[in-house]
Amino acid sequence: MNEYSIDRASEKIYNHKTRKYFEEVLSSYSIGNYRSAIVMLYSVIIADLVYKLKELSERDEDPKASSILNYIRNEIDNRDRSNKSEWETKVVERVFNETQLLEPSAKVHIEHIKQLRHLSAHPVLDSDDLLATPNKDTVRSAMLNALEYVLIR
């Protein structure tokens, strides 16, 4: 049985910006910076959804994609300083509910990666007062799921 190649799968990422950003995730993973890899992976997923919405809006003149993009712009311009990233969660919800870009399993994987991101990006200390760190297998799994369910679709 051959092991799944993240490198080969990442070559299938359609958007060149997403592909480039994913290289940073892969680089962080390769050198053992698992917290950094997870934080960047979530950002790449959100950015990729925005790029897909832009393409739908511009190429297909999709009104739902345009509506979500307008929502993002308004939220970023008018965001409350105390909750800067609430729009990210709402964008995933709206993309899931209003487009066909995400299947239910993709949404679950994104939510899981988001939780890993929160543990990795915020000072969450374990019982030994160490920062929470996802292990290598957890990060690899998150990367595979992001590729298969979002990034190469």
C-alpha positions in Angstrom: 0.0 0.0 0.0 1.4 3.4 -1.0 1.3 6.3 1.4 -0.7 9.3 0.4 1.7 12.0 -1.0 0.8 15.4 0.3 3.3 16.9 -2.1 1.6 15.3 -5.1 -1.8 16.2 -3.9 -0.8 19.8 -3.3 0.2 20.0 -7.0 -3.5 19.5 -7.8 -4.5 22.8 -6.0 -6.1 24.8 -8.7 -5.5 28.4 -7.4 -1.9 29.4 -7.6 -2.1 31.6 -4.5 -3.6 28.7 -2.4 -0.9 26.4 -3.8 1.8 28.9 -2.7 0.3 29.4 0.7 0.0 25.6 1.2 3.7 25.4 0.6 4.2 27.4 3.8 2.0 24.9 5.6 4.0 22.0 4.2 7.3 23.7 5.1 6.2 24.3 8.7 5.1 20.7 9.0 8.3 19.3 7.5 10.5 21.1 10.0 8.3 20.1 13.0 6.5 23.4 13.5 3.2 21.8 14.0 1.4 24.7 15.7 2.5 27.0 12.9 1.4 24.5 10.3 -2.1 24.3 11.8 -2.5 28.0 12.2 -1.5 28.6 8.6 -3.6 25.7 7.3 -6.8 27.2 8.6 -5.9 30.6 7.0 -5.2 28.8 3.7 -8.6 27.1 3.8 -10.4 30.4 4.5 -8.4 32.2 1.7 -9.2 29.4 -0.7 -12.9 29.7 -0.1 -12.7 33.4 -0.8 -10.7 32.8 -4.0 -13.4 30.3 -5.1 -16.2 32.7 -4.3 -14.4 35.4 -6.3 -14.1 33.1 -9.3 -17.8 32.2 -9.1 -18.7 35.8 -8.8 -16.6 37.0 -11.6 -16.7 34.1 -14.1 -20.2 32.9 -13.5 -21.8 36.0 -12.1 -23.1 33.9 -9.2 -25.3 36.2 -7.0 -24.8 34.0 -3.9 -21.0 34.2 -4.2 -21.2 37.9 -4.7 -23.4 38.3 -1.7 -21.0 36.4 0.5 -18.1 38.4 -0.8 -19.9 41.6 0.0 -20.6 40.3 3.5 -16.9 39.6 3.9 -15.9 43.1 2.7 -18.4 44.7 5.0 -17.4 42.6 8.0 -13.7 43.4 7.5 -14.4 47.1 7.0 -16.8 47.4 10.0 -15.5 44.7 12.3 -15.6 45.1 16.0 -12.1 45.3 17.4 -13.0 42.8 20.1 -14.1 40.1 17.6 -11.9 40.3 14.6 -12.4 36.8 13.2 -16.1 36.1 13.6 -16.6 36.6 9.9 -14.5 33.5 9.2 -16.9 31.2 10.9 -19.9 32.9 9.3 -18.2 32.6 5.9 -17.8 28.9 6.3 -21.5 28.6 7.3 -22.6 30.7 4.4 -20.5 28.9 1.8 -21.8 25.6 3.1 -25.5 26.8 3.2 -25.6 28.9 0.1 -23.2 27.3 -2.4 -22.2 23.8 -3.4 -18.6 24.4 -2.6 -18.6 22.4 0.6 -20.1 19.0 1.5 -21.1 18.2 5.0 -17.9 16.2 5.6 -15.8 19.2 4.5 -17.5 21.5 6.9 -16.8 19.1 9.8 -13.2 18.9 8.8 -12.9 22.7 8.6 -14.5 23.0 12.1 -12.0 20.4 13.5 -9.0 22.3 11.9 -10.4 25.5 13.4 -10.4 24.0 16.9 -6.9 22.8 16.4 -6.0 26.3 15.2 -7.5 27.8 18.4 -5.5 25.5 20.5 -2.3 26.3 18.5 -2.7 30.0 18.2 -3.8 30.9 21.7 -1.9 30.5 24.9 -3.7 27.3 26.0 -1.5 25.6 28.6 -1.8 21.9 29.5 -1.5 20.4 33.0 2.3 20.8 32.8 2.0 24.5 31.8 3.2 23.7 28.2 1.5 25.2 25.2 -0.9 22.9 23.5 0.8 21.3 20.5 -0.8 19.1 17.9 1.3 16.0 17.1 2.7 15.1 13.7 -0.1 12.7 12.9 -2.8 15.1 13.8 -1.3 17.8 11.6 -0.8 15.4 8.7 -4.4 14.3 9.0 -5.6 17.9 9.0 -3.5 18.6 5.9 -4.8 15.6 4.1 -8.4 16.4 4.9 -8.0 20.1 3.9 -6.6 19.0 0.6 -9.1 16.3 -0.2 -12.3 18.1 1.1 -11.5 21.7 0.2 -8.3 22.7 -1.5 -8.2 20.4 -4.5 -12.0 20.6 -5.2 
